[in-house]
Amino acid sequence: MKTKPPTIFDPQIFLSKPGKGRTISEPNRNQRVFSQGDAAAAVFYILKGKVTLSVISRQGKEALTAILGSGDFFGEACLAGQKFRVCSATAATDSRIMCLERAIVLPLLHNQPAFAALFLRYILARNMRIEEDLVDQLFNSSEKRLARLLLLLANVDENGKPAPVIPKLSQEMLARMVGTTRSRISFFMNRFRALGFIEYKGDLYVHNSLLNVVLRDSIQSPGGKVVGAPDKPRSEQY
């Protein structure tokens, strides 16, 4: 009697289909996925769209901490014992999101190496991004921080890959991410457009040339002279 070959676990297939302990939702733009203070009992995986994470202080001041996209997890702190959400998650665009109950994720991490590897890669990449964000906030001007944010949202890297359309994000939202005022964001966006780094065609497009704003301090002329002025001290930035 022939025996069936063992089934190979494919985490991407698993994350794309509903089943026991996992459901798919399709929140519309600006629809809340979960709120700060809610019970934390599930991990979420973005199949399509973008999700923002934000925190509100006791004084009512809101800070936008992350904008996540397809292939990102969020809400994973519940796996480390977090009982209540410390931030709110909101769909920034029409999205498709998988919800995985904590009770099924923990066994997967122990028993399915392919899933554990996928999750670990995400956690390491997210940690690197947080470190880069911290350095960005400490040492870069608000103009550079905005340029880097737009490049990250458009998934443009140093190899100059073509830029997809950025979802409609308000200048107020960009200001909260960059850590400056909306008027400064408006000023920089107008300058980027005048220089041909970005353009509006109903939606916002980011060109690879915007990398020049981020990299310009290290660009040298043929004579060896550095092109672009050095960053101002943090206290003198915008």
N, C-alpha and C positions, 0 to 999 in steps of 0.2 A: 504494500500500500504506500503510495507516494505521499510525502508530507509537504505541506505548503511552505514555501520559503518564508523566513521571518519578515514581517512588515517593517520597512524602513521608515522611521519617524522623520517627517519633514516639517520643521517648525513653521515655515512660511505657509504651508497648506493648513496646518493646525490653527494658525493665527488668522486665517482668512475665512474660516467656516465656523458657524455657531455649533454648539454641542453642550455636553454636560459641563456646567460651571462656567460657560462662556457665551456671551450674547453680543450681538452687533447692534449699535445704534447709529443713527444718521442725524446728528444735531445740525440745525441751521446756523448760519452766521449769527454771532452774538448770543447763541444759546448756551446756558451754563451746563457743564458736564458734572461738576460737583462744586460745593461751596466750602469756604474756610469754616472749620468747625464741624463739618459732617463726619460721621463715622468712617474710618478708613478700613475697608475690608476687601478691596479689589485693586488690581493693576490694570492699566489701560494701555492699548496699543493703537497707534494711529495708522489706519489703512489708507486714508485719503484726507487731504485738507491740512489745516494748521490749527493749533491750539495754543492759547496764551495762558500762562500761569501768573497770578497776581496775588499780592498780600495787602491787606488793609490793617493799618495800625489802630490802636485804641482811640486815637484822635481823628480817625476817619480818613487819613491820608493813604492813598493807594500807590503801590509800587509794582510795576510790571517786571517780573523776574526772568521770564523766558518766553520764547516763541518756538514751538516745536512743530515738526512736520512729519510727513509719511515715513514710517519705519522707526519712529520714536516711541518709547514707553513713557508713561508718567503715572504718578501715584504709587510708585514702587516702594516708598518708605514704609508702607504697611507690612512689607516682608521683614522689616527690621524691628517690628513691634510698635510702630506708630499707631495710636488708637484713633486719633482725630486728624483731619486734614489741616495742615498749617497754611495752605494757600487755596485759592480758587482756580478752577480750570474752566476756560470758556472757548468755544469754537470761534476762531477768527475768520473762518470761511465755512461754507457748507462742507461737512466732513463725514467720514465713515470711521467709526471707532469700535474696536473690540474691547469688551470688558471681561477680564479674567478674574474669577473669585480667588482670593488669597489661598483658599484651601486646595485648589488644584495647581497653583503655581509652585508652591513649595515642593511637592513631590516631583514635579517636572524638573526642577533644578537639580534634584538628587538622582533622578532615574533616567533622564534624557540628556546625554552629553551635547547633542546638537542644539537643543534649546538653551542649555546652560551656557554654551559657547556664544550663541547669539545674544543672550542677555548680558553676559560679561563684556562683550565687545561694546555694547551700547553704554553700559555703566562706565567703562574706561573712557570712551569717547566723550561722554557727558562730563566726566570729571576734568578732562583736558580742556573742554570748552569753558567750564566754570573758572579754571585757573587763568585761561586766556582773557576771559571777561574781567577778572579782577585786575590783571596787569593793564588791560585796556583802560579801565576806570581810573587807575592810579597815575598813569603816565601819559596818556594820549589826550590831545585836545578834543573838544566836542565835535569838531569837524571830522577828525579822523574816526572817532567813535561812530558817528553816523555813517560814514563811508563803509566801515567794517560791518556794521549792522545790515546795511542794504545788500552788501555782497553775500553775507551769510544767509539772508532771507532768500536771495536769488540763487543760492548754491553755486556761486562763482568762486573758483579757487585760483591759486597762483599759476595754474596751467592755462588759464583763460578759457575755460569751457563756456559754451553759449549760455546766456542767462535766460531762464524762464521768467514768466510774468510774476511779479510780486502781487499777492492779494491786496485788496484795498485796505490799507491801514491809515488811520488818521494821523495827522501831524502831532496831535496830543499824545497818542500812543507811542509814536516814535520818540517824542521828547521824554516820556517816562522811561523808555528803554535806555536812551542815551544819557539821561541825567542832566538835562538842560531845559530851557524854556521853549515853548512852541514857536515863539518869534524867531529864535535862533535856528530852529529846524527849518522854518520857512525860508530864512535867508540862505542857508546852505543848500537847500533843495533847489532854489532858484539859480544859485551859482552853478551847481552840478549840471542843471539843465542847459544853462547858457554855454557851458564848456563842452557839452555833448556827452557827458558821462551817463546821463539818464534821459529818458523821454517819456512823454505821456501819449498813449494812443488809446484813450479810454481807460487803460490800465497802465501801471508803471513798469517800464522796462529798464533794466540795469545793463549797461555795457561794460565789457571787460576793462575798458580804459579807466574805470573808477578805481581800479587797483592802484593806479598812479598816486592817488591821494594817500593810500595806506602805506605804499612802499617808497614814496618819493624821497624820504630822508636818507635812504641808502643808495639812491640813484646818483651816479657820478657822470660828469661830462667827460669827453675824451681827454681833457687836460687834467683830470683827477679831482676837479672841484666838485664838491657836493652840491647837488641841485635841491633847492628847497630849504627853508629856514628850519632850525631845530625847534622842537616843541618848547612852549613856554613852561615855566614852573607851574605846578598844579594851582597855586594861588592866583596865577594870572590868566588861567584859561577861561574860556567863555562861560 
